[in-house]
Amino acid sequence: MPGNVEAGLVISIINMQSKIQKRIGAALSAHGIGLSEYLALNQLYIAKNQKMRRSDLAEKVGLSPSGVTRILNPMEKIGLVEKEDNPRDARVSLVVLSKAGKKITEEAKISFEYDSSALFESLEKEELSTLSELLKVLTK
């Protein structure tokens, strides 16, 4: 066991991340997507005109450009996202949320929110608010 509070906290955060991935991943699998796909679809859903450059999407979901391409290619094949040429720069393509992708995102969001709430049900509202604020500070 680590000897200092910070190291112990990192272990606890890693354990929580694992719990989140298992619980939320299982819920999202009912919609035919995983957590990474949901995060990408959700970013597109909230983006202006529901489209983004691949590099911007990669940054928003915490993946490398090649990592985001690996999750987008299968999603493009099944019609959740579409590729669009950028009228301003022919070297850059845009990723666009398709109609089917929008529907899946809206359905998966219900599962995501339900299971997110269940993960933190042991916390009081004030504790949850404090944890949220602390994590915002740490992730700036």
C-alpha positions, 0 to 999 in steps of 0.5 A: 500500500502506498505510503502517502495520501496522494498515492493512495488517492491515485489508487482510489481514482484508478479503482473508481475509473475501473468501476465506471468503465465496467458499469457504464460500459455494460449499460452502453453495450445494450445500445451497441456502443462502448464508453469511448464511442459514447463519449465521441458521439456525445461530443458530436451531439453537443457540437455546433451543427453536430460536426467537428474536426477529427483532431478536435474530437480526439482532444475532447475525448482524450484520445490520440488522433489515431485512437479517435480514427480507430473508434470512428471507422467502425462507427462510420461503417454502421452509419453512426457518423459520416465524413464531410469535406471541410470547405475551408481546408481540403486537408481536414475532414469533419466528422458529422453525427448522422441521424442514426447516431443522434438517435443512438446517442439520445437513447444511450444518454438515458442509460449513461445518466441512470448508471452514473447516478447509481455509481454515486448513490451512496453520497449525499448531495453535498458530498457529490457537489464537493467531489464534483468541484474538486475534480473540476479543479484537478482536471483544469 
